[in-house]
Amino acid sequence: MHIIQAIEQMQAMLRDVSPLLWEYKQNLKKQGFTEQQSYDLVRDYQKIMFTQNNK
């Protein structure tokens, strides 16, 4: 796959998934997680999403 195509696919995925991740982060904060904990959990979830398909 050409690098430009890969970058475009990554951008499209982030555009589609970012509202869901934002809602997930907000829900974590409502459940009592701190801002940093919520951020870390969302970050780790993103890492899983992006690396799971590459194995």
PDB file of N, CA, C and O in Angstrom:
ATOM      1  N   MET A   1       0.847  -1.173   0.000  1.00  0.00           N
ATOM      2  CA  MET A   1       0.000   0.000   0.000  1.00  0.00           C
ATOM      3  C   MET A   1       0.894   1.239   0.000  1.00  0.00           C
ATOM      4  O   MET A   1       1.902   1.300   0.705  1.00  0.00           O
ATOM      5  N   HIS A   2       0.517   2.180  -0.772  1.00  0.00           N
ATOM      6  CA  HIS A   2       1.253   3.436  -0.862  1.00  0.00           C
ATOM      7  C   HIS A   2       1.082   4.215   0.447  1.00  0.00           C
ATOM      8  O   HIS A   2       0.011   4.195   1.053  1.00  0.00           O
ATOM      9  N   ILE A   3       2.141   4.895   0.872  1.00  0.00           N
ATOM     10  CA  ILE A   3       2.133   5.594   2.161  1.00  0.00           C
ATOM     11  C   ILE A   3       1.048   6.663   2.219  1.00  0.00           C
ATOM     12  O   ILE A   3       0.424   6.858   3.262  1.00  0.00           O
ATOM     13  N   ILE A   4       0.821   7.356   1.110  1.00  0.00           N
ATOM     14  CA  ILE A   4      -0.210   8.400   1.086  1.00  0.00           C
ATOM     15  C   ILE A   4      -1.592   7.787   1.305  1.00  0.00           C
ATOM     16  O   ILE A   4      -2.417   8.347   2.027  1.00  0.00           O
ATOM     17  N   GLN A   5      -1.841   6.643   0.681  1.00  0.00           N
ATOM     18  CA  GLN A   5      -3.120   5.960   0.866  1.00  0.00           C
ATOM     19  C   GLN A   5      -3.299   5.515   2.315  1.00  0.00           C
ATOM     20  O   GLN A   5      -4.393   5.616   2.869  1.00  0.00           O
ATOM     21  N   ALA A   6      -2.235   5.030   2.921  1.00  0.00           N
ATOM     22  CA  ALA A   6      -2.298   4.592   4.316  1.00  0.00           C
ATOM     23  C   ALA A   6      -2.612   5.768   5.237  1.00  0.00           C
ATOM     24  O   ALA A   6      -3.415   5.637   6.161  1.00  0.00           O
ATOM     25  N   ILE A   7      -1.988   6.903   4.990  1.00  0.00           N
ATOM     26  CA  ILE A   7      -2.243   8.103   5.801  1.00  0.00           C
ATOM     27  C   ILE A   7      -3.687   8.568   5.622  1.00  0.00           C
ATOM     28  O   ILE A   7      -4.344   8.944   6.593  1.00  0.00           O
ATOM     29  N   GLU A   8      -4.175   8.543   4.396  1.00  0.00           N
ATOM     30  CA  GLU A   8      -5.559   8.955   4.142  1.00  0.00           C
ATOM     31  C   GLU A   8      -6.551   8.020   4.834  1.00  0.00           C
ATOM     32  O   GLU A   8      -7.567   8.468   5.364  1.00  0.00           O
ATOM     33  N   GLN A   9      -6.252   6.733   4.826  1.00  0.00           N
ATOM     34  CA  GLN A   9      -7.132   5.783   5.507  1.00  0.00           C
ATOM     35  C   GLN A   9      -7.122   6.023   7.020  1.00  0.00           C
ATOM     36  O   GLN A   9      -8.165   5.939   7.668  1.00  0.00           O
ATOM     37  N   MET A  10      -5.969   6.315   7.570  1.00  0.00           N
ATOM     38  CA  MET A  10      -5.859   6.602   8.999  1.00  0.00           C
ATOM     39  C   MET A  10      -6.658   7.853   9.341  1.00  0.00           C
ATOM     40  O   MET A  10      -7.368   7.873  10.347  1.00  0.00           O
ATOM     41  N   GLN A  11      -6.556   8.892   8.527  1.00  0.00           N
ATOM     42  CA  GLN A  11      -7.301  10.123   8.773  1.00  0.00           C
ATOM     43  C   GLN A  11      -8.808   9.880   8.700  1.00  0.00           C
ATOM     44  O   GLN A  11      -9.564  10.406   9.516  1.00  0.00           O
ATOM     45  N   ALA A  12      -9.240   9.088   7.729  1.00  0.00           N
ATOM     46  CA  ALA A  12     -10.668   8.784   7.595  1.00  0.00           C
ATOM     47  C   ALA A  12     -11.166   8.012   8.809  1.00  0.00           C
ATOM     48  O   ALA A  12     -12.261   8.272   9.308  1.00  0.00           O
ATOM     49  N   MET A  13     -10.376   7.076   9.278  1.00  0.00           N
ATOM     50  CA  MET A  13     -10.777   6.300  10.437  1.00  0.00           C
ATOM     51  C   MET A  13     -10.873   7.191  11.675  1.00  0.00           C
ATOM     52  O   MET A  13     -11.831   7.082  12.440  1.00  0.00           O
ATOM     53  N   LEU A  14      -9.901   8.059  11.876  1.00  0.00           N
ATOM     54  CA  LEU A  14      -9.932   8.973  13.021  1.00  0.00           C
ATOM     55  C   LEU A  14     -11.139   9.903  12.956  1.00  0.00           C
ATOM     56  O   LEU A  14     -11.767  10.182  13.977  1.00  0.00           O
ATOM     57  N   ARG A  15     -11.461  10.378  11.771  1.00  0.00           N
ATOM     58  CA  ARG A  15     -12.611  11.270  11.609  1.00  0.00           C
ATOM     59  C   ARG A  15     -13.898  10.556  12.008  1.00  0.00           C
ATOM     60  O   ARG A  15     -14.767  11.144  12.652  1.00  0.00           O
ATOM     61  N   ASP A  16     -14.016   9.292  11.626  1.00  0.00           N
ATOM     62  CA  ASP A  16     -15.224   8.535  11.924  1.00  0.00           C
ATOM     63  C   ASP A  16     -15.297   8.080  13.378  1.00  0.00           C
ATOM     64  O   ASP A  16     -16.384   8.008  13.951  1.00  0.00           O
ATOM     65  N   VAL A  17     -14.152   7.775  13.977  1.00  0.00           N
ATOM     66  CA  VAL A  17     -14.111   7.203  15.315  1.00  0.00           C
ATOM     67  C   VAL A  17     -14.009   8.271  16.409  1.00  0.00           C
ATOM     68  O   VAL A  17     -14.391   8.009  17.550  1.00  0.00           O
ATOM     69  N   SER A  18     -13.513   9.447  16.094  1.00  0.00           N
ATOM     70  CA  SER A  18     -13.260  10.452  17.131  1.00  0.00           C
ATOM     71  C   SER A  18     -14.503  10.844  17.929  1.00  0.00           C
ATOM     72  O   SER A  18     -14.384  11.036  19.139  1.00  0.00           O
ATOM     73  N   PRO A  19     -15.690  10.975  17.325  1.00  0.00           N
ATOM     74  CA  PRO A  19     -16.861  11.291  18.170  1.00  0.00           C
ATOM     75  C   PRO A  19     -17.161  10.183  19.186  1.00  0.00           C
ATOM     76  O   PRO A  19     -17.583  10.467  20.308  1.00  0.00           O
ATOM     77  N   LEU A  20     -16.948   8.940  18.801  1.00  0.00           N
ATOM     78  CA  LEU A  20     -17.166   7.829  19.723  1.00  0.00           C
ATOM     79  C   LEU A  20     -16.148   7.849  20.859  1.00  0.00           C
ATOM     80  O   LEU A  20     -16.488   7.608  22.017  1.00  0.00           O
ATOM     81  N   LEU A  21     -14.898   8.138  20.511  1.00  0.00           N
ATOM     82  CA  LEU A  21     -13.860   8.210  21.543  1.00  0.00           C
ATOM     83  C   LEU A  21     -14.110   9.364  22.511  1.00  0.00           C
ATOM     84  O   LEU A  21     -13.863   9.238  23.711  1.00  0.00           O
ATOM     85  N   TRP A  22     -14.594  10.475  21.992  1.00  0.00           N
ATOM     86  CA  TRP A  22     -14.910  11.622  22.845  1.00  0.00           C
ATOM     87  C   TRP A  22     -16.016  11.243  23.828  1.00  0.00           C
ATOM     88  O   TRP A  22     -15.929  11.546  25.018  1.00  0.00           O
ATOM     89  N   GLU A  23     -17.048  10.582  23.327  1.00  0.00           N
ATOM     90  CA  GLU A  23     -18.156  10.160  24.188  1.00  0.00           C
ATOM     91  C   GLU A  23     -17.675   9.161  25.234  1.00  0.00           C
ATOM     92  O   GLU A  23     -18.084   9.225  26.393  1.00  0.00           O
ATOM     93  N   TYR A  24     -16.815   8.246  24.829  1.00  0.00           N
ATOM     94  CA  TYR A  24     -16.227   7.271  25.750  1.00  0.00           C
ATOM     95  C   TYR A  24     -15.469   7.990  26.867  1.00  0.00           C
ATOM     96  O   TYR A  24     -15.611   7.647  28.041  1.00  0.00           O
ATOM     97  N   LYS A  25     -14.673   8.980  26.500  1.00  0.00           N
ATOM     98  CA  LYS A  25     -13.903   9.745  27.492  1.00  0.00           C
ATOM     99  C   LYS A  25     -14.837  10.489  28.442  1.00  0.00           C
ATOM    100  O   LYS A  25     -14.602  10.499  29.651  1.00  0.00           O
ATOM    101  N   GLN A  26     -15.874  11.099  27.926  1.00  0.00           N
ATOM    102  CA  GLN A  26     -16.823  11.822  28.770  1.00  0.00           C
ATOM    103  C   GLN A  26     -17.527  10.868  29.738  1.00  0.00           C
ATOM    104  O   GLN A  26     -17.740  11.208  30.902  1.00  0.00           O
ATOM    105  N   ASN A  27     -17.882   9.690  29.263  1.00  0.00           N
ATOM    106  CA  ASN A  27     -18.527   8.705  30.127  1.00  0.00           C
ATOM    107  C   ASN A  27     -17.579   8.208  31.221  1.00  0.00           C
ATOM    108  O   ASN A  27     -18.006   7.978  32.353  1.00  0.00           O
ATOM    109  N   LEU A  28     -16.320   8.046  30.895  1.00  0.00           N
ATOM    110  CA  LEU A  28     -15.344   7.652  31.912  1.00  0.00           C
ATOM    111  C   LEU A  28     -15.262   8.702  33.017  1.00  0.00           C
ATOM    112  O   LEU A  28     -15.196   8.367  34.199  1.00  0.00           O
ATOM    113  N   LYS A  29     -15.269   9.978  32.620  1.00  0.00           N
ATOM    114  CA  LYS A  29     -15.210  11.057  33.611  1.00  0.00           C
ATOM    115  C   LYS A  29     -16.470  11.058  34.483  1.00  0.00           C
ATOM    116  O   LYS A  29     -16.388  11.301  35.688  1.00  0.00           O
ATOM    117  N   LYS A  30     -17.630  10.790  33.882  1.00  0.00           N
ATOM    118  CA  LYS A  30     -18.876  10.724  34.654  1.00  0.00           C
ATOM    119  C   LYS A  30     -18.836   9.577  35.661  1.00  0.00           C
ATOM    120  O   LYS A  30     -19.467   9.646  36.715  1.00  0.00           O
ATOM    121  N   GLN A  31     -18.095   8.528  35.331  1.00  0.00           N
ATOM    122  CA  GLN A  31     -17.996   7.377  36.222  1.00  0.00           C
ATOM    123  C   GLN A  31     -16.976   7.584  37.339  1.00  0.00           C
ATOM    124  O   GLN A  31     -16.809   6.722  38.201  1.00  0.00           O
ATOM    125  N   GLY A  32     -16.295   8.728  37.320  1.00  0.00           N
ATOM    126  CA  GLY A  32     -15.389   9.052  38.410  1.00  0.00           C
ATOM    127  C   GLY A  32     -13.909   9.006  38.080  1.00  0.00           C
ATOM    128  O   GLY A  32     -13.076   9.232  38.958  1.00  0.00           O
ATOM    129  N   PHE A  33     -13.566   8.720  36.842  1.00  0.00           N
ATOM    130  CA  PHE A  33     -12.155   8.739  36.456  1.00  0.00           C
ATOM    131  C   PHE A  33     -11.690  10.184  36.341  1.00  0.00           C
ATOM    132  O   PHE A  33     -12.466  11.066  35.975  1.00  0.00           O
ATOM    133  N   THR A  34     -10.438  10.417  36.651  1.00  0.00           N
ATOM    134  CA  THR A  34      -9.883  11.764  36.495  1.00  0.00           C
ATOM    135  C   THR A  34      -9.669  12.050  35.018  1.00  0.00           C
ATOM    136  O   THR A  34      -9.759  11.157  34.175  1.00  0.00           O
ATOM    137  N   GLU A  35      -9.387  13.304  34.723  1.00  0.00           N
ATOM    138  CA  GLU A  35      -9.110  13.710  33.337  1.00  0.00           C
ATOM    139  C   GLU A  35      -7.943  12.897  32.780  1.00  0.00           C
ATOM    140  O   GLU A  35      -8.013  12.393  31.659  1.00  0.00           O
ATOM    141  N   GLN A  36      -6.871  12.771  33.562  1.00  0.00           N
ATOM    142  CA  GLN A  36      -5.685  12.038  33.100  1.00  0.00           C
ATOM    143  C   GLN A  36      -5.993  10.556  32.905  1.00  0.00           C
ATOM    144  O   GLN A  36      -5.573   9.961  31.912  1.00  0.00           O
ATOM    145  N   GLN A  37      -6.719   9.959  33.842  1.00  0.00           N
ATOM    146  CA  GLN A  37      -7.074   8.546  33.711  1.00  0.00           C
ATOM    147  C   GLN A  37      -7.938   8.318  32.470  1.00  0.00           C
ATOM    148  O   GLN A  37      -7.736   7.353  31.734  1.00  0.00           O
ATOM    149  N   SER A  38      -8.898   9.210  32.246  1.00  0.00           N
ATOM    150  CA  SER A  38      -9.763   9.095  31.074  1.00  0.00           C
ATOM    151  C   SER A  38      -8.944   9.200  29.787  1.00  0.00           C
ATOM    152  O   SER A  38      -9.115   8.416  28.853  1.00  0.00           O
ATOM    153  N   TYR A  39      -8.057  10.183  29.765  1.00  0.00           N
ATOM    154  CA  TYR A  39      -7.186  10.368  28.602  1.00  0.00           C
ATOM    155  C   TYR A  39      -6.352   9.112  28.351  1.00  0.00           C
ATOM    156  O   TYR A  39      -6.257   8.637  27.219  1.00  0.00           O
ATOM    157  N   ASP A  40      -5.752   8.583  29.407  1.00  0.00           N
ATOM    158  CA  ASP A  40      -4.897   7.398  29.266  1.00  0.00           C
ATOM    159  C   ASP A  40      -5.684   6.200  28.748  1.00  0.00           C
ATOM    160  O   ASP A  40      -5.195   5.460  27.894  1.00  0.00           O
ATOM    161  N   LEU A  41      -6.893   6.004  29.257  1.00  0.00           N
ATOM    162  CA  LEU A  41      -7.709   4.875  28.812  1.00  0.00           C
ATOM    163  C   LEU A  41      -8.114   5.014  27.341  1.00  0.00           C
ATOM    164  O   LEU A  41      -8.094   4.036  26.594  1.00  0.00           O
ATOM    165  N   VAL A  42      -8.479   6.221  26.934  1.00  0.00           N
ATOM    166  CA  VAL A  42      -8.842   6.453  25.524  1.00  0.00           C
ATOM    167  C   VAL A  42      -7.616   6.266  24.636  1.00  0.00           C
ATOM    168  O   VAL A  42      -7.712   5.667  23.565  1.00  0.00           O
ATOM    169  N   ARG A  43      -6.476   6.769  25.069  1.00  0.00           N
ATOM    170  CA  ARG A  43      -5.232   6.600  24.312  1.00  0.00           C
ATOM    171  C   ARG A  43      -4.891   5.118  24.140  1.00  0.00           C
ATOM    172  O   ARG A  43      -4.546   4.675  23.044  1.00  0.00           O
ATOM    173  N   ASP A  44      -4.988   4.373  25.215  1.00  0.00           N
ATOM    174  CA  ASP A  44      -4.682   2.946  25.142  1.00  0.00           C
ATOM    175  C   ASP A  44      -5.663   2.209  24.244  1.00  0.00           C
ATOM    176  O   ASP A  44      -5.282   1.292  23.516  1.00  0.00           O
ATOM    177  N   TYR A  45      -6.926   2.612  24.298  1.00  0.00           N
ATOM    178  CA  TYR A  45      -7.943   2.003  23.434  1.00  0.00           C
ATOM    179  C   TYR A  45      -7.615   2.269  21.957  1.00  0.00           C
ATOM    180  O   TYR A  45      -7.758   1.383  21.115  1.00  0.00           O
ATOM    181  N   GLN A  46      -7.176   3.491  21.657  1.00  0.00           N
ATOM    182  CA  GLN A  46      -6.788   3.814  20.284  1.00  0.00           C
ATOM    183  C   GLN A  46      -5.610   2.954  19.834  1.00  0.00           C
ATOM    184  O   GLN A  46      -5.589   2.468  18.703  1.00  0.00           O
ATOM    185  N   LYS A  47      -4.645   2.770  20.709  1.00  0.00           N
ATOM    186  CA  LYS A  47      -3.488   1.936  20.361  1.00  0.00           C
ATOM    187  C   LYS A  47      -3.928   0.528  19.999  1.00  0.00           C
ATOM    188  O   LYS A  47      -3.437  -0.062  19.037  1.00  0.00           O
ATOM    189  N   ILE A  48      -4.865  -0.004  20.783  1.00  0.00           N
ATOM    190  CA  ILE A  48      -5.377  -1.345  20.508  1.00  0.00           C
ATOM    191  C   ILE A  48      -6.077  -1.374  19.152  1.00  0.00           C
ATOM    192  O   ILE A  48      -5.876  -2.296  18.360  1.00  0.00           O
ATOM    193  N   MET A  49      -6.892  -0.368  18.894  1.00  0.00           N
ATOM    194  CA  MET A  49      -7.633  -0.324  17.627  1.00  0.00           C
ATOM    195  C   MET A  49      -6.695  -0.298  16.429  1.00  0.00           C
ATOM    196  O   MET A  49      -6.936  -0.986  15.438  1.00  0.00           O
ATOM    197  N   PHE A  50      -5.634   0.485  16.511  1.00  0.00           N
ATOM    198  CA  PHE A  50      -4.750   0.654  15.371  1.00  0.00           C
ATOM    199  C   PHE A  50      -3.731  -0.478  15.211  1.00  0.00           C
ATOM    200  O   PHE A  50      -3.233  -0.703  14.108  1.00  0.00           O
ATOM    201  N   THR A  51      -3.424  -1.175  16.270  1.00  0.00           N
ATOM    202  CA  THR A  51      -2.430  -2.245  16.158  1.00  0.00           C
ATOM    203  C   THR A  51      -3.059  -3.618  16.005  1.00  0.00           C
ATOM    204  O   THR A  51      -2.402  -4.549  15.538  1.00  0.00           O
ATOM    205  N   GLN A  52      -4.318  -3.760  16.391  1.00  0.00           N
ATOM    206  CA  GLN A  52      -4.979  -5.053  16.317  1.00  0.00           C
ATOM    207  C   GLN A  52      -5.030  -5.580  14.883  1.00  0.00           C
ATOM    208  O   GLN A  52      -4.837  -6.775  14.661  1.00  0.00           O
ATOM    209  N   ASN A  53      -5.283  -4.720  13.927  1.00  0.00           N
ATOM    210  CA  ASN A  53      -5.397  -5.141  12.529  1.00  0.00           C
ATOM    211  C   ASN A  53      -4.058  -5.396  11.864  1.00  0.00           C
ATOM    212  O   ASN A  53      -4.002  -6.006  10.796  1.00  0.00           O
ATOM    213  N   ASN A  54      -2.994  -4.942  12.475  1.00  0.00           N
ATOM    214  CA  ASN A  54      -1.667  -5.070  11.853  1.00  0.00           C
ATOM    215  C   ASN A  54      -0.949  -6.342  12.266  1.00  0.00           C
ATOM    216  O   ASN A  54       0.176  -6.568  11.819  1.00  0.00           O
ATOM    217  N   LYS A  55      -1.543  -7.174  13.088  1.00  0.00           N
ATOM    218  CA  LYS A  55      -0.874  -8.395  13.542  1.00  0.00           C
ATOM    219  C   LYS A  55      -1.077  -9.517  12.562  1.00  0.00           C
ATOM    220  O   LYS A  55      -0.584 -10.624  12.779  1.00  0.00           O
TER     221      LYS A  55
END
